[in-house]
Amino acid sequence: MTTTPRGAGLQQGQQAAGCHGGPGGAGGGPPPPPPTNKMQSLQIITVSVPEECKKNGIKEEDIKKLREWVNSQPHLPSDLITDLDLLLAFNACNQSYGVTKQVVDLHYTLRTMFRSFFYNRTVDDPRVLKSLDVTLSTPLQVRSHDGSTVTYHCLLDYDTKVFVLADILRTAIMLLDLYQYEYGACPGLSVIVNFQGSTLAHLGKLEILVVQQFLYYLQEAMFIKIKEVHVLNAPSFFDKLMLFLKPFLKKELLEAIRIHEKGSSTIGSYVPIAGLPKDAGGQYKSYKEIKVETLAKLKDNEEFFINENKKRVTEYLRPGKGLDVSKMFGSVEGSFKKLDID
């Protein structure tokens, strides 16, 4: 990983106070240029695989073995899958070769199948740009108390007419992809969802297929383990939401959900409260500042998504009988016959 501390220290080209000189100063040089409104480039610097191996106790030989396997799979985009992709997967799978192979295959298979989340992801996509006005979705600069990455999600626009879950999730995954390439592997992912402003009408906007596909990808194919899901400001209809979600939740994820009562500070037992956005009672940036920075970061990393869009499977080259989608999901129709959100 790059050794430059993030969120601390001096920016490139910036000097400590009193060291520049200027009029009357010891250095005698010209005064610093006036500040500009132009935001510094937010193009990510990809972490170093050798350094990530050392940090996570992974042998480079482990990655070489996985590379040999990937190269032997004709349906996978082996020339586009990076060693960092393999390292992230290997770390998320507790360094198990067998599990990692299954997850890598499924990861790129689902990114090919689930078009609403992964097809032709671009930084100028109107769906993505609109979702940034509707919700805030951002990795935080702090880690949870067990060292996990923390992401924070909340509504910015409470109008249900503009709430499109598929587009919101599409954007959230794009941002997490960038974060993992910039910051590397970690013990897991701690998700904070602030339900402030949510209504029963939002629940009515949830599409079964979108929820099913996202939760399947989240639990089975992401290159990071879900450690906890923290619910802030849980609404009165949260039990109805859980009734909707429960058929798609594995026991492990269901037991990882933590509900925090309105006005409580219990989230501080898991994540430093100071690391939350200012609008949520923390000392991090405001929602407005994060929104502006998020849009700029996406735009500055356009090339990343151009390359990622190419990492898709060629299904007709898959060895064996091919993929049976019906076995992957099964039937859940009966799970919703008693769901009443009126």
Buried (B, 14 or more C-beta within 10 A) or exposed (E): BBEEEEEEEEEEEEEEEEEBBBEEEEEEEEEEEEEEEEEEEBBBEBBBBEEBBEBBEBEEEBBEBBBEBBEEBEBBBBEBBBBBBBBBBBBBBEBEEEBBBBBBBBBBBBBBBBEBBBEEBBBEBEBBBBBBEBBBBBBBEBBBEEEBBBBBBBBBBBEBEBBBBBBBBBBBBBBBBBBBBBBBBBBBBBBBBBBEBBBBEBBEBBEBEBBBBBBBBBBBBBBBBBBBBBBBBBBEBBEBBBBBBEBBBBEEBEEBBBBBEEEEEEBBEBBBBEBBBBBBBBEBBEBEEBBBBBBBBBEBBEEBBEEBBEBBBEEEEBEEEEBEEEEEEEEEEEBEEEEEEE
